[in-house]
Amino acid sequence: TQLLEQSPQFLSIQEGENLTVYCNSSSVFSSLQWYRQEPGEGPVLLVTVVTGGEVKKLKRLTFQFGDARKDSSLHITAAQPGDTGLYLCAENNDMRFGAGTRLTVKP
Amino acid sequence: GAVVSQHPSWVICKSGTSVKIECRSLDFQATTMFWYRQFPKQSLMLMATSNEGSKATYEQGVEKDKFLINHASLTLSTLTVTSAHPEDSSFYICSARDPTSGANVLTFGAGSRLTVL
């Protein structure tokens, strides 16, 4: 079973700050997905990365997939309170998630 | 896009009773659905894989007699928490993949919050 580690576990920042969260695997990802979950709701897909070294941008969010496809990062520029939530990564063919990073952006 | 609906959104029950949660794929057929459990401030933990027309596959440590899963049609899976106890109080979420989307994306329901008194 692939082990997913996410860091940091908790992150609290002020509005306007930048941040990066990480997802690391014990084995190679076939592809990786990032989700965001808001309180009381189900997770929503943000992005799927497939190719080693791939970079995808979604407005203020930048996703990187490591060259070796064992790690990924999510960078948020100028964070806003609306970015608050639990950020989860998951291997595309496995239904299991990492422990997540719980982000709080204070106004 | 694909939509997964859960019902009820929240339920309160007395200890010892059973509670059924429904998960429906609204605009696609899902031969497989997934049930998760989430405690406060924690991540989603996969409980079981629900297979249409056959038995569910449970994750290690999940009691199959406690959490009964039925996937009787291509659009409906149900999770029944039998003889519920306060420690079963949790947020239960289901998900499914639309096999026609080509994107291999999991679509999640909005979750069902169970409180056992």
HADDOCK unambig.tbl for C-alpha pairs under 7 A between the chains (distance, minus, plus):
assign (segid A and resid 41 and name CA) (segid B and resid 110 and name CA) 4.70 0.50 0.50
assign (segid A and resid 41 and name CA) (segid B and resid 111 and name CA) 6.00 0.50 0.50
assign (segid A and resid 42 and name CA) (segid B and resid 93 and name CA) 6.67 0.50 0.50
assign (segid A and resid 42 and name CA) (segid B and resid 108 and name CA) 5.50 0.50 0.50
assign (segid A and resid 42 and name CA) (segid B and resid 109 and name CA) 5.63 0.50 0.50
assign (segid A and resid 42 and name CA) (segid B and resid 110 and name CA) 4.44 0.50 0.50
assign (segid A and resid 42 and name CA) (segid B and resid 111 and name CA) 5.73 0.50 0.50
assign (segid A and resid 43 and name CA) (segid B and resid 108 and name CA) 6.22 0.50 0.50
assign (segid A and resid 95 and name CA) (segid B and resid 46 and name CA) 6.96 0.50 0.50
assign (segid A and resid 96 and name CA) (segid B and resid 45 and name CA) 6.97 0.50 0.50
assign (segid A and resid 96 and name CA) (segid B and resid 46 and name CA) 6.06 0.50 0.50
assign (segid A and resid 97 and name CA) (segid B and resid 44 and name CA) 6.51 0.50 0.50
assign (segid A and resid 99 and name CA) (segid B and resid 42 and name CA) 6.81 0.50 0.50
assign (segid A and resid 99 and name CA) (segid B and resid 43 and name CA) 4.95 0.50 0.50
assign (segid A and resid 100 and name CA) (segid B and resid 43 and name CA) 5.89 0.50 0.50
